[in-house]
């Protein structure tokens, strides 16, 4: 592997954010358009993020000494910092979602146990392939969220902003794990096979988890409520055929995350989050410790 820069320069900015507000009120339990299914789906995502982000960091960090491209090495450092902050912010949000009645602790525990099993039995190459595949999932869904945030109709500003900020940064570093995998291993057959397995597991696991959580929710498990949720979900932006097309693109041998330009969407979302601030500007706060409860 040549010891020269071949990775394009990317803006991956580490921002220390804090979306808590002194006057914040307790959000409604179904914080996405009053809809139980969408709210449980996004609560599930937040629940698995902290352990998932830690797994991604460990998988990439394990290969960083083999990265000789100085530009990619710089991006790996930013990737690790961003993902660590995502985990921390979602842990704070998860405490509040648990207080609303979502089964966050159970989901977090199950994710931790499952990832420990993966790390015990999977090779470093497979762990990094899993990370690259999951990063494609998160980046794709992040763009759906950013493009359709008004349609989704979040009923709580803080929850919306945490997801939007996370979506921006997932999109910024969407190519890092992929590029590290290609630089260190470059095994296309394993990369694509892992993605196909992850797709089946992700769809099945997420569907079962959301259904179980809905059925266990006394406010949502009435048959009429469930049927109404399912009808609305058919119109969900996450259910659009374009999402499936974007996800399947990963299975092509010539795929690269940068093939899809997200720069305009990123800039538009960032200006909405922090009006008047440049997208690349680092936003810092004096207090990143702890988490408030509603």
PETAQUI-V853166 format. One record per run of one state. SS is the DSSP state (@ for helix, = for strand, . for the rest). FROM is the first residue (numbers start at 1). TO is the last residue. If there is no record, write none. Layout:
# PETAQUI-V853166
((SS/FROM/TO) (SS/FROM/TO))
This chain:
# PETAQUI-V853166
((./1/31) (=/32/32) (./33/35) (@/36/61) (./62/63) (@/64/66) (./67/69) (@/70/100) (./101/103) (@/104/121) (./122/123) (@/124/147) (./148/148) (@/149/152) (./153/153) (=/154/154) (./155/156) (@/157/172) (./173/175) (@/176/184) (./185/187) (@/188/215) (./216/222) (@/223/233) (./234/236) (@/237/239) (./240/240) (@/241/251) (./252/256) (@/257/259) (./260/262) (@/263/273) (./274/294))
